[in-house]
Amino acid sequence: MALITLRYNYNYIKHDFKYINLQLENQSGQAVHLPENERVSIMMALLIYEKGRAEMKKQNYADALILFLEADNEIQNCQDSPIVKSIDNIALLNLDITWCYLQLKSITQLPDAERRLTLCEENFKRSYGE
């Protein structure tokens, strides 16, 4: 039931997203300007990710995982963007997905967890250096 509600709200927000005045900023607080489709995907991913983090703090790992995977799906819509490759939130998203797999004892997801940890490490190195 929660996923259906989320999907409905997600579609509503995505449809009217251009009317919401939210901006992406870098770590220095400067606005990051992106093509509209990338901006919408990244903003949706970050909003869904924060909702997942709230669920994870309540130890609702199954619900958090669903939200994290939905956020990851949004990021995949613009994965070729150079800006997306430099966002450290994506590394944190992959780390949180892996943490949920661990907490849920999801052994079948070990290959995905390994892939995500590798992506996480690469993203952190790209963002912060060796």
SULFENPE-V92865 format. One record per backbone hydrogen bond with DSSP energy under -1.0 kcal/mol. CO is the residue of the C=O (numbers start at 0). NH is the residue of the N-H. If there is no record, write none. Layout:
BEGIN
co;nh
CO;NH
CO;NH
END
This chain:
BEGIN
co;nh
0;4
1;5
2;6
3;7
4;8
5;9
6;10
7;11
8;12
9;13
10;14
11;15
15;18
16;19
19;21
23;31
25;28
29;25
34;38
35;39
36;40
37;41
38;42
39;43
40;44
41;45
42;46
43;47
44;48
45;49
46;50
47;51
48;52
49;53
50;54
51;55
52;56
53;57
54;59
55;58
58;60
59;63
60;64
61;65
62;66
63;67
64;68
65;69
66;70
67;71
68;72
69;73
70;74
71;75
73;76
74;77
75;78
77;80
80;84
82;85
83;86
86;89
87;91
88;92
89;93
90;94
91;95
92;96
93;97
94;98
95;99
96;100
97;101
98;102
99;103
100;105
101;104
104;106
105;108
106;109
108;112
109;113
110;114
111;115
112;116
113;117
114;118
115;119
116;120
117;121
118;122
119;123
120;124
121;125
122;126
123;127
124;128
END
